[in-house]
C-alpha cells in the first residue's frame, strides 16, 4: 500500500481539480500512451493501465471522496467507508487521537489484534477474524470497436478465461453492452465477472479497456465530429444547399454566399452521443473549394469577367 502511486499525480492534476479538468488530462495521457500507438512498448502499456485506473476512480464521485479521505486503502476490494469511519472514531477515542481525514492513510500505531479487528470491519470479515469472506480479484480484458459501433453503441460478445474457486480455469462468453459515444481510452465495468470470491465472498468485476478504429470520413474530437466537404467555385460564391453525410444518414447544409475554403459549418446535435446521457456533440463540415481543371472557351470568357471583380490586393496583408 505504501508504494501505491497517487492518482492525482498519475494524471498530473491538482487534488481540487474539477471533473472536466481531470477528464481532459486523462484523454490526453490515454491517447499518448495507448498500446495501439506504442506497439511493443511495455512501459507505455503499464502507464496506460495506471492512467485508466486513476480516471476510473476519480471520475466516480463516491470513489473519489473515499480516496480523498482514506487514500489507497479505499481501493481495496470490499472496502467499507462507513465502517472505516467508525473504526477511526473508535481508535481515536481509545488512544487519544483520530485518523486525519484527507491524509490518505492512518498514521497511528496499535496492537496487531486491534488492527485485525479494524480490518475485519473494513473488508467484511466475521467477528474476531473468523469466517473470512473476501471479494474476488478484478480481471481485465480489451476490446477493439469499429468507429460507428463505438458511436452508436450496441452489444458485443467477449470470450475470456476466468479462474474458478477450486483453482482451475473456465472459458466463458459474456455479453458486453456498449453505451453510445465511447472512445479509445475508455473502459467498461461488468460487475461479477471477475475472479470468484473467497469464503463465500462476492466475485470481482471485469474491466474492459476500449480502442476504436478510425473512420474513413469523420475525425473525432471528444463528442464533436469534423469532415471535409468539397464544393464548387460557384457554390462558394453564390451559396448553396448541399447534402452532407451524418451518423444518422443524409442532411441538408446551407453554404452562405462568399464562403471561403477552410470555413467550418456546424450541424448542431449531429455529433457523438454522450455516454453519460448528456447532450450530443456537433458535426462540422470543413469547406474545401474545388477548382475546375478543364475550361472551354466560354468558361474562360466567364472567368475573365469574374477577374474584373476580384480583389487585386488580396495578399497585401502578407507583406504588411
N, C-alpha and C positions, 0 to 999 in steps of 0.2 A: 504494500500500500504506500510505503514511503517513496517508492520510485515512480508512482503514478504522476504522469505529466499533467500540468494544469491545463484544463480545457480551453480557457481563455487565451493562454499563451500559445497553444497549438494553432488557434485561428488568428492570433495577432490582434486581439481586440481588448478593450478595457472591460473590467468586471461590470461596469454600469452601462455598457453598450446596449442600445435597443435592438430589437429582433431584426429590423431591416439592415442595420449595420453588420450584425453577425451573419445574416444571410448573404450579403454581398461579399464579405470576406471568405465565407465558405465556398461560394460558387467560384470565386477567383482561384482559390487554392486547389479546389477539386479539379478544375479544368487543367491546371498546370501539372498536377501530379497524377492524373488519371492513367491507369495502366495501358489504355489504348494508345495514348500519346507517348508512353515511355516503355515500349516493349522490352522485356528482359531486365528492367531496372527494379531490382528488389527493394531498394531503399525508397524509391518513389511509390511502389505499391504499399509498403508499410506506412508511409506518410499519408497516402490516400485513405487507408483504413483509420488512422488516427483522426484525420480531418472529418471523415464521415461520422465517426463515433462522437466527436466533440459536437458536431452540428446536431446529431440525433438527440443528445442530452439538452443542449442549450436552447433548441427551438421549442422544446416542451416546457411550458410554464411551470408545471409542478416539479418535474425532474430538475429544472434549473434552480428552483427555490431550495429543494433539498440539497443540491450540490453546493449552493452558496452557503448553506447553514452547516452542513456536515462534511463537505469535501468528498474525497474519493470513496469513503466507506458507504456513501449513499448509492453508489453504483453497483454494489454487491447484490447478488441475487437474493431476493426475499427481504430486502431491507425494509423496515417499517419505521417511518419517520416519527410517528406518534409515540411508539414505544421507545425510540431513541431519545425523544424529548423527556419522557417520563424517567428513563434511566439517568439522564443527565441531571434532572432535578433531584432525584433520589441520592445520587452520589454527591451532588453539591451540598445537600443537607447533611449527609453523613460525614463528609470530610472537610466541610467548611468552605467549599468553593464549587463553582459550577462550570460546565463547558462554556466555551466562548462562542456564541452564535456568530456565524460568518467566518470563523477562523479556519474552518475546513478540517479540523481534527480535534481530538481530545488530548490535552497536554498534561492532565493529572496522572498520577500513578496509583495503582491499587493492587490488592492481592489477586492471585490467579482465580480463586474461587469466585470473587466478585466479578471479574472480567467474564468468566464463563456464564454467569447468570445474566449479565448485561447483554452479551452476545446472543444468548438464548432468546432474549426479548427482541433483539434487532432482527434476527433471521429465522424465527419461527420454531425454536427448539421447545421441547416439552419442559416441564418444571424440573429443576435440579439437573438439567443436561441430559435427561433420559428421553428416549424416543425421538431421536434427532430426525427432522424432516428437512431436507434441503431441496431447493429448486434446481432443476436440471440446467445444464450449461446451454447458452445460446449457440446456435450454429449460423454459419454464413454461406451464402451462395451468390452467384452473379447471373444476370440475365441481360441479353442484348435485344433491343427492341428496334423495329422499323420506325421511321420518323412519324408516320401517320398513326401507327399503333400507339406510340407514346402520347401523341397529342390528343387522340380521340378516346383513349382508354380501351379497356376490354379485359379479357382473361387469357392467361397462358398456363399451360401445364408444365410443371418443372419436376424432373426426376432427380432424386437425391438419395444418398445413403445415410441413414441415421443409426446411431448406436442404440442398442437395447439395454434394458435394465440388467440383463444377465451377462453383459459384456460382449455380446455379439454385434451384428450389424444387420440391418434390413433395408432393402431398396423400396422406396415409396414414391409415388407420383402425387404431387399436391397441386391444387389449383391456385394460381396467383391472380388476384384481382388487381388490375392496373388502373388507378384513377386517371381521368383525363388531365393532360398537361404535365406529366412527369418529364424529367430531363436527365441527361447524363450527370452523374454525381449524386443523384437521389437514391433513396433506399426505401424498401417496403418491409414492414414487420408482419410476420404471420404468427400470431400467438399459438403457443402449444405445439409447434412443430420443430422444436429443438430437441436436445437430449432429454431422456427421461429423468424424473426426479429421484432422489434417494430417500428411502424410508417412507414412501408414500407421498413425497413432496411433489409439487406440480412440475410439469416439463418446462424446459426453456422455450425460447422463441426462435424463429428462423428469420434472419435478416438478409434480404436480397438486395444487393447493390446493382444499380441500373446503368447501362450505357445505351446511347441512342445513335443509330446510323444517320448520317446527314441526308438531307433531301436534295433532289436534283435541281429544284427551283427555289425553295424557300430557305432563307437564312434566319436562324432564331437568335433572339436576344432577350432572355427572360421569357415574358409572355408575349412579346412583340415579334412579328414576322416581317421580313423585307424580301422583295423580289424585284428583278429588273424588268421594266416594261418598255418595249420598243414602240416608238410612234414615228409617224412620218413628219416631214418638214411642214407640210400644210396643216396637219393636226396640231402641231406645236404653235403655229402662227394663228390659226383661226379658232382653236379649241375644238373639242370633240367629246363624244360619249363613246367609250370603248368597253368591250367585255374583258374582264380580267378573272383569273382563277383565284379561288379561295378554298379553304378547308371544307366548305360546305357546297362547293360547286361554283358556278359562274355568277359574277355580279357585274353591275354596270358602274363604271367610274367616269366622272366628269373631269376632263382636262381643260383647265381655264385657257383662254386665248393668251398667247405670248408666253407659254410655259418653256422654261429653259431646260436643257439637258442636265440631269443630276437632281432636279426637283423631286422631293418626296411628297407623294399624295397619300392621304390617310383614309382608310376604311375602318371606321370605329367598330370595335367589338368583333372584328373578324380575325383576331389573332388566336393565341393559345389559351384554352380554359385554365382557370386557376384550380389546381388540385385540392385546395382547401375551401373551394366554394365561392371565392371572390369573383370580381368582375374579370372577364376575359381581356386579353391584350388587343392591340390593334394590328392591322395589316397595312404595310407601307409599300406603295409602288414607286420604285426609283426610276424616273423617266430617263430613257436613252433615245435621243433623236437619231434616226437612221437616215443617212444622206443617200439619195439615189445614185447609182453608179453609171447608168447609161441614160443619156438625154438625147432626144431627137431635136430637130431644128426649132420646132415650136416650143419645146421646153426650154431651150437655150434662150430663145427670144423672151420668154416669160421671165427667165432668170435675170436677163439684162434689165428688164423693167423693175424687178424686185431690187436689184442692186442700187438703183437710184434712190431708194428709200432706206437703205441701210445706214447705220451709224459709222461714219468714216473714222471716228476717234474711239473706236471700241476698246482698243488696247492702251489708251493713253495712261491709265492708272498704273499700268505695269512699270512705267518709267518715271512716275512722279517722285 
